[in-house]
């Protein structure tokens, strides 16, 4: 039964909107990571091409979140926190890459890891530099 602001999580409508929300956010996160990799120089502009229409998934994601919020605001806040965690840990971008694999191809789908690999290399270099003994200037 759908009740405004108090729909149970077990409602088929709520579950359906929740699935649509996470699919849209996965595709949107993948698109965002590809754009970030291009802007930071980890990928060339012609290397990983994502169709322009994938930007519509961001709008659909926000619309579905508003629907989740109207149906049950408590669960919607928990869903938003879970989405944030899954976005920081690269779960959403990997799911987005798998969903867009037939559209963008294997090369573009695997390009999402390029920025992560370079950031890991930079982090290891910083740790190595931090472990080096300090030289006295006396």
Secondary structure, DSSP 8 states (H G I E B T S, - for coil): ---TT---TT-HHHHHHHHHHHHHHHHHHHHHHHHHHHHTTSS-TTTS---GGGGHHHHHHHHHHHHHHHH-HHHHHHHHHHHHHHHHTTHHHHHHHHHHHHHH-HHHHHTHHHHHHHHHHHHHHHHHHHHS------
